[in-house]
Amino acid sequence: MAQGPVPGEDLHTTLNGGLQEAAQRTLKGIKSPSSVVAIRPSDGAVLAVANGAGSKGYPTATLGQYAPGSTFKVATALAMLRGGDTPDTTVDCPHTYSAEGMNVANFSGYPREFEGSVALRQAIAHSCNTTFAAQHARVSQQALADAGNSLGVGVEMDAGIPVFSGSIPTEEPAAEHVAAMFGQGRTLVSPFGMARFQASVQAGKLVQPSILGHEPASEPSSSHPLETSEAADLQT
C-alpha cells in the first residue's frame, strides 16, 4: 500500500561545524587512507569525524583496522603502573634491543639525551621503542590486553554509528608479544577507538562516545576498570 511523504524530524548531532570543517581541510590532499576523530573526554561527545580522499570512500575513521603503533605504549605504561612502577621509575632505553628473534630500534631522529637510564615519563614522552619492547618479560600478553581493555580496546560502543572498538589477543607467540609491547603484533584498532582510548586517559575512566547526544543503553564496562590512583599516574 502506497503511503505519502511524511515530514521528518530534526536530527541533532554532537558534531561541531568548525571542527568538522577543520578536520576535512587537514586531510585535503593526503593520498594514503587518513582520518581525524575528535572526542570530548568530559561527556564523550564526538566533535569531528573525517576521512581523507585517500580512503576512497571507506570509513577509515570508524571501521578501519590498523596496528596502533606507538600510541599503544600508553597501554603498556598502564600495565607497568599496575606492576608497581610510577611515572618516575627509572627504565632503560637503549638505542637497540633484541629478544625472541625481534630486533627493535628507536627511530633515527630519537633524541640521544633521552636514551640510557630515564624516567618512565620520559620514555613515554619521547616514545622509546626499546623501553616498551623490553617489558615483554614482566608484562604478560594477558596483562597488556587487560590494560588495553581498560581504555576501551575491544569494549563495544553505543556511539550512534557503526564503529570498530578494536581487538587484542590475550595470547601471542613470543616474538609477536615483544612486538605487541609497542603497538605491533596482531593488535588492531580504529582511529575512532584510539580517540576513545585517549579520551578515557584524560577522563580517568572509560568514555562512552556518542555522535547523536543520546544516552547509551548502558554504561560502558571494562573487565579491568581504571583505578583512581593509576588513572592519575597515567595522566601524568
C-alpha positions in Angstrom: 0.0 0.0 0.0 1.4 3.3 -1.1 2.0 6.0 1.6 2.5 9.7 1.1 5.6 11.5 2.3 5.7 12.3 6.0 7.7 15.3 7.4 10.9 14.1 9.0 12.2 15.0 12.4 15.3 17.1 13.1 18.4 15.0 13.7 20.8 16.6 16.3 24.4 15.6 16.4 27.3 16.4 18.6 29.5 17.4 15.6 31.0 20.8 15.8 30.8 22.5 12.4 34.0 24.4 12.7 36.0 21.5 13.9 34.5 19.2 11.3 35.5 21.6 8.5 39.0 22.0 10.0 39.4 18.2 10.1 38.4 17.9 6.5 40.7 20.7 5.5 43.6 19.0 7.3 43.1 15.8 5.3 42.9 17.5 1.9 45.5 16.2 -0.5 46.6 13.3 1.7 46.9 10.3 -0.7 47.0 7.5 1.8 44.0 6.4 3.9 43.6 9.0 6.6 41.2 10.3 9.2 40.6 12.7 12.1 38.4 11.9 15.1 37.8 14.3 18.0 36.0 13.3 21.1 35.4 15.5 24.2 36.6 13.5 27.2 34.2 15.1 29.7 31.0 13.7 28.1 32.1 11.6 25.2 30.6 14.0 22.6 32.0 13.3 19.1 33.0 16.7 17.7 34.5 15.6 14.4 34.8 12.5 12.2 36.5 13.0 8.9 38.1 10.7 6.2 40.6 11.8 3.6 40.3 11.3 -0.1 42.9 8.5 0.1 40.4 6.4 2.0 38.4 6.2 -1.3 35.0 6.3 0.3 35.8 3.8 3.0 35.0 4.9 6.6 38.6 4.7 7.8 37.9 6.7 10.9 35.3 4.4 12.3 35.8 1.0 10.7 39.5 1.0 9.7 41.5 -1.7 11.4 45.2 -0.9 11.9 48.1 -1.7 14.2 48.1 1.2 16.8 51.8 1.6 16.8 53.4 3.9 19.4 50.0 5.2 20.6 49.6 1.8 22.3 52.6 2.4 24.5 50.1 4.1 26.8 48.5 0.7 27.5 51.9 -0.8 28.1 52.7 2.0 30.5 49.4 1.3 32.3 50.3 -2.4 32.7 53.7 -1.2 34.1 52.0 1.1 36.6 49.9 -1.9 37.6 53.1 -3.8 38.1 54.3 -1.3 40.7 56.0 1.4 38.5 55.4 5.1 38.8 55.9 7.9 36.3 59.4 8.5 37.9 60.5 4.8 37.9 63.9 4.6 36.1 63.7 2.4 33.0 66.3 1.5 30.4 66.1 3.0 26.9 68.9 1.5 24.7 69.2 2.6 21.1 68.5 -1.1 20.0 67.1 -4.1 21.7 66.8 -7.7 20.6 64.6 -10.5 22.1 62.8 -13.6 20.8 64.1 -13.1 17.3 62.8 -9.5 17.2 65.2 -6.6 16.6 63.9 -3.3 17.8 65.4 0.2 17.4 64.4 3.7 18.1 63.6 6.0 15.2 66.6 7.7 13.5 65.8 11.1 15.0 65.3 9.9 18.5 67.0 12.4 21.0 70.1 10.6 22.3 70.0 12.5 25.5 66.8 10.5 26.4 68.4 7.1 25.8 70.0 5.1 28.6 68.5 5.3 32.1 65.5 7.6 32.0 62.3 8.1 33.9 59.2 6.3 32.6 57.6 9.7 32.0 60.5 10.5 29.6 60.3 7.1 27.9 56.6 7.7 27.1 57.0 11.3 26.2 59.8 10.6 23.6 58.3 7.3 22.6 61.2 4.9 23.3 60.5 1.7 21.4 63.1 -0.3 23.2 61.9 0.5 26.7 58.5 -0.9 26.0 59.7 -3.8 23.9 61.8 -4.8 26.9 58.8 -5.1 29.1 57.8 -8.4 27.4 59.3 -10.5 30.2 57.4 -8.8 33.0 54.1 -7.7 31.3 52.2 -10.8 30.0 50.1 -10.6 26.9 47.1 -11.0 29.2 48.1 -8.1 31.3 48.6 -6.0 28.1 45.2 -7.0 26.8 43.7 -6.1 30.2 45.3 -2.6 30.1 44.0 -2.0 26.6 40.6 -3.2 27.6 40.6 -0.6 30.5 40.9 2.1 27.8 38.2 0.7 25.5 40.1 -1.7 23.2 37.5 -4.4 22.4 34.8 -2.8 24.6 31.8 -2.3 22.4 30.3 1.2 22.0 26.8 2.6 21.5 28.1 5.5 19.6 25.1 6.0 17.3 27.2 4.9 14.2 28.9 1.6 13.5 32.4 1.6 14.9 35.3 -0.9 15.4 36.2 -0.9 19.0 39.5 -2.9 18.5 40.9 -6.3 19.3 43.9 -7.5 21.1 44.8 -11.2 21.6 45.2 -12.5 25.2 47.9 -14.9 24.0 50.7 -14.3 21.4 53.8 -16.2 20.3 57.0 -14.9 21.9 58.1 -12.6 19.1 54.6 -11.2 18.5 54.3 -10.5 22.2 57.5 -8.4 22.0 56.0 -6.5 19.1 52.7 -6.0 20.9 54.6 -4.1 23.6 54.9 -1.2 21.3 51.7 -1.5 19.3 52.6 -4.0 16.6 51.8 -7.8 16.5 48.1 -8.6 15.9 46.6 -5.8 17.9 44.1 -3.9 15.8 42.3 -0.6 16.4 40.4 2.1 14.6 41.1 5.8 14.7 37.8 6.3 16.4 38.7 3.6 19.0 42.0 5.3 19.7 40.3 8.7 20.1 38.1 7.0 22.8 41.3 5.4 24.2 42.9 8.8 24.7 39.7 10.4 25.9 39.5 7.7 28.6 43.0 8.6 29.7 42.0 12.2 30.0 38.7 11.5 31.8 40.3 8.9 34.1 37.6 6.4 33.2 36.2 4.6 30.2 34.4 7.1 28.0 31.2 6.3 26.1 31.4 8.2 22.8 28.2 9.5 21.2 27.6 11.3 18.0 23.8 11.8 18.5 23.9 13.1 22.0 21.8 10.1 23.2 22.1 8.3 26.5 23.7 4.9 25.9 21.6 1.9 26.6 24.1 1.0 29.3 27.3 2.4 30.7 30.5 1.0 29.0 32.2 -1.6 31.1 35.7 -2.9 31.2 36.6 -6.1 32.9 39.5 -4.1 34.4 38.3 -0.6 35.1 40.8 2.2 35.8 41.6 2.8 39.5 41.8 6.4 40.6 45.5 6.3 41.5 46.6 4.6 38.3 44.5 7.0 36.2 46.3 9.9 37.9 49.7 8.3 37.2 48.6 7.6 33.6 47.6 11.2 33.1 51.0 12.3 34.4 
